[in-house]
């Protein structure tokens, strides 16, 4: 069995990688990858580019944009551009940590129906309850229990994504469970775990991966919305949403306080939107 299925498994993985590699050769994939690479590169190199850190204060408060401070300075004389770049680091750390966790847990919850129909139905009812709460309300409830900060935003993003990933996994499970190759594997006595890993999961991974890139955009705006209402990252640590929250108070005096973080937030969302479209096109070519 191993001798015959191992080459098949390798061919499946090679086909999967080849299919998604084409996504990054499409115009949308190239544009999204370049934009995301630029944003990630600047965020990673922030300590090198701005060794003074994000909390270095100067003399001029709410200073206009200049050669020394391209976006001006905030109410404490701190460089808004520097804080925007460090805020981008905060947002990237959130989505890189939270989105994969939400995807994995949600997918496993959606596949529980293969172990037990009753367990699968119960899981979906719980996901329906979670889905009934708007993302902002759910985030506020989590913050009230856990407290504001990075951890509460992480939990809010993870929990908000569970229902969608679980539903996609369950839909794929129901569609694949009645296929002839799955029924044949059952008749041959192949263990449930093997059927799940070798036959069902590879055929439900496409929509889940596409949804992961789509949900990344949603996660970005979850952070922004919670931070805008004052329930995000604790100061003085910057995030894009927190900068928009504070900048809105001074938008009449210093528009760049909002424009800078807003454009970076928009660029991050556009990068993942382009990648999600490219991945979706690659998956549909299957």
C-alpha positions in Angstrom: 0.0 0.0 0.0 2.7 2.4 0.9 4.7 1.7 -2.2 1.7 2.5 -4.4 0.3 5.5 -2.5 3.6 7.3 -1.8 4.2 8.3 -5.4 0.6 9.3 -5.7 0.9 11.5 -2.7 4.0 13.1 -4.1 2.3 13.7 -7.4 -0.7 15.3 -5.6 1.6 17.6 -3.7 3.5 18.6 -6.8 0.3 19.3 -8.7 -1.0 21.4 -5.8 2.2 23.4 -5.6 2.3 23.8 -9.4 -1.3 25.0 -9.5 -0.7 27.7 -6.9 2.6 28.7 -8.4 0.6 29.8 -11.5 -1.3 32.2 -9.2 1.9 34.2 -8.6 2.6 34.4 -12.3 -0.7 36.1 -13.1 -0.9 39.9 -13.3 -2.9 40.1 -10.1 -0.6 37.6 -8.3 2.5 39.5 -9.4 1.1 42.9 -8.3 -0.2 41.5 -5.0 3.1 39.7 -4.2 5.2 42.8 -5.1 3.1 45.1 -3.0 3.0 42.7 0.0 6.8 42.1 -0.3 7.4 45.8 -0.2 5.2 46.3 2.9 6.7 43.3 4.7 10.2 44.4 3.8 9.7 47.8 5.2 8.1 46.4 8.3 10.8 43.9 9.0 13.6 46.5 8.4 11.9 49.1 10.6 14.4 48.7 13.5 17.2 49.2 11.0 15.6 52.1 9.1 14.5 53.8 12.3 16.8 52.8 15.1 15.4 55.4 17.4 12.2 53.4 17.8 8.5 54.4 17.5 8.4 56.3 20.8 11.2 58.8 20.3 9.8 62.3 21.1 10.8 65.6 19.6 10.1 69.2 20.5 7.5 70.0 17.9 4.0 68.7 18.5 1.6 68.2 15.5 4.3 69.5 13.2 3.6 69.7 9.5 5.1 67.3 7.0 8.7 68.1 6.2 11.9 66.6 4.9 12.8 65.3 8.4 9.2 64.1 9.1 7.4 63.1 5.9 4.1 62.7 7.6 4.7 65.3 10.3 4.8 64.7 14.0 2.0 63.6 16.4 0.8 65.3 19.6 3.9 64.2 21.5 6.3 65.2 18.8 6.8 61.6 17.5 7.4 60.9 13.9 4.1 59.7 12.3 5.8 57.8 9.5 8.0 55.9 11.9 4.9 55.0 14.0 3.0 54.0 10.9 5.8 51.6 9.9 5.9 50.1 13.3 2.1 49.9 13.3 2.3 47.9 10.1 4.6 45.5 12.0 1.9 45.1 14.7 -0.8 44.4 12.1 1.3 41.9 10.2 2.2 40.1 13.4 -1.5 39.7 14.2 -2.6 38.4 10.8 0.4 36.1 10.5 -0.3 34.5 13.9 -4.1 34.6 13.9 -5.2 33.7 10.4 -3.4 30.4 10.1 -4.6 29.4 13.6 -8.2 30.2 12.7 -7.9 28.3 9.4 -6.5 25.2 11.0 -8.9 25.1 14.0 -11.9 26.0 11.8 -11.0 23.3 9.2 -10.6 20.6 11.9 -14.0 21.6 13.4 -15.6 21.4 10.0 -14.2 17.9 9.5 -15.5 16.5 12.8 -18.6 15.3 10.9 -16.5 12.5 9.4 -15.9 11.1 12.9 -19.5 11.5 14.0 -22.5 12.9 12.3 -23.9 14.1 15.7 -20.6 15.8 16.6 -20.5 17.5 13.2 -24.0 18.8 13.6 -23.3 20.1 17.1 -20.1 21.8 15.8 -22.0 23.6 13.1 -24.7 24.8 15.5 -22.0 26.3 17.7 -20.5 27.9 14.6 -23.9 29.4 13.7 -24.0 31.0 17.1 -20.6 32.5 16.7 -21.5 33.7 13.1 -24.6 35.4 14.5 -22.4 38.0 16.3 -21.0 40.8 14.2 -17.2 41.0 14.2 -17.0 44.3 16.1 -19.5 43.1 18.8 -17.6 39.8 19.2 -14.3 41.7 19.5 -15.8 44.0 22.2 -17.0 41.0 24.2 -13.6 39.4 24.0 -11.9 42.6 25.1 -14.3 43.0 28.0 -13.3 39.5 29.2 -9.6 39.4 28.4 -8.7 43.1 28.4 -7.4 45.2 25.6 -4.1 44.4 23.8 -2.5 42.1 21.3 -3.9 38.9 22.8 -7.5 40.1 22.7 -7.2 41.1 19.1 -5.6 37.8 18.3 -8.5 35.9 19.9 -11.1 38.1 18.2 -9.6 37.4 14.8 -9.2 33.7 15.4 -12.8 33.3 16.7 -14.3 35.5 14.0 -12.8 33.3 11.3 -13.8 29.9 12.7 -17.4 29.7 11.3 -16.4 30.4 7.7 -13.5 27.9 7.7 -15.7 25.3 9.4 -18.5 25.7 6.9 -16.2 25.4 4.0 -14.6 22.3 5.4 -17.9 20.7 6.2 -19.3 21.5 2.7 -16.2 19.9 1.1 -16.5 16.9 3.5 -20.2 16.3 2.5 -19.3 16.6 -1.2 -16.3 14.3 -1.1 -17.7 11.7 1.3 -20.0 10.2 -1.4 -17.4 10.1 -4.1 -16.6 6.7 -5.5 -12.9 6.7 -4.5 -13.9 7.5 -0.8 -16.5 4.8 -0.8 -14.0 2.3 -2.4 -11.5 3.2 0.3 -14.1 2.4 3.0 -14.9 -0.9 1.4 -11.3 -1.8 1.3 -11.0 -1.1 5.0 -8.7 1.9 4.8 -8.6 3.6 8.2 -10.7 6.8 8.6 -7.6 8.9 9.4 -6.0 7.7 6.1 -9.1 8.4 4.1 -9.3 11.9 5.6 -5.7 12.8 5.0 -5.2 11.2 1.6 -8.6 11.6 -0.1 -10.8 14.2 1.6 -8.5 16.9 2.8 -6.6 17.4 -0.4 -9.9 18.0 -2.2 -11.2 20.6 0.2 -8.0 22.6 0.6 -8.5 24.8 -2.4 -11.5 26.9 -1.1 -10.0 27.0 2.4 -6.7 28.5 1.2 -8.5 31.0 -0.9 -10.7 31.9 2.0 -7.6 32.4 4.2 -6.4 35.2 2.0 -9.8 36.7 1.9 -10.2 36.5 5.7 -6.8 38.2 6.0 -8.3 41.3 4.6 -11.2 41.0 7.1 -8.7 40.5 9.9 -6.9 43.7 9.0 -10.2 45.6 9.4 -11.1 43.8 12.6 -7.9 45.2 14.1 -8.6 48.6 12.7 -12.2 48.8 13.8 -11.5 47.6 17.4 -8.5 50.0 17.6 -10.6 52.9 16.3 -13.1 52.5 19.1 -10.2 52.3 21.6 -10.2 48.6 22.2 -7.1 47.6 20.4 -3.4 47.7 21.1 -2.4 49.5 24.3 -0.4 52.7 23.9 2.3 53.6 23.3 2.6 50.6 21.0 1.4 51.7 17.6 -1.0 49.9 15.2 -2.6 51.2 12.1 -6.0 51.3 13.7 -4.8 53.0 16.8 -3.1 55.7 14.7 -6.3 56.3 12.8 -8.2 56.5 16.1 -5.9 59.2 17.5 -5.3 60.9 14.2 -9.1 61.4 13.7 -9.0 63.9 16.6 -6.4 66.1 14.8 -7.5 65.6 11.2 -8.4 69.3 10.9 -5.0 70.3 12.1 -2.8 67.6 10.5 -4.6 65.6 7.8 -1.4 63.5 7.2 -2.0 61.9 10.6 -4.8 60.0 9.1 -3.8 59.9 5.5 -0.5 58.1 6.1 -1.8 55.1 8.2 -4.9 55.0 6.1 -3.0 54.5 2.9 -0.8 51.8 4.4 -3.9 50.0 5.7 -5.5 50.3 2.3 -2.3 49.0 0.5 -2.1 46.0 2.9 -5.8 45.2 2.1 -5.3 45.6 -1.6 -2.2 43.3 -1.6 -4.1 40.4 0.0 -7.2 41.1 -2.2 -5.1 40.7 -5.3 -3.5 37.5 -4.0 -6.9 36.1 -3.1 -8.2 36.8 -6.6 -5.1 35.2 -8.1 -5.4 32.1 -5.9 -9.1 31.8 -6.7 -8.4 31.8 -10.4 -5.7 29.2 -9.9 -8.1 27.0 -7.9 -10.8 27.3 -10.5 -8.5 26.1 -13.3 -8.4 22.7 -11.5 
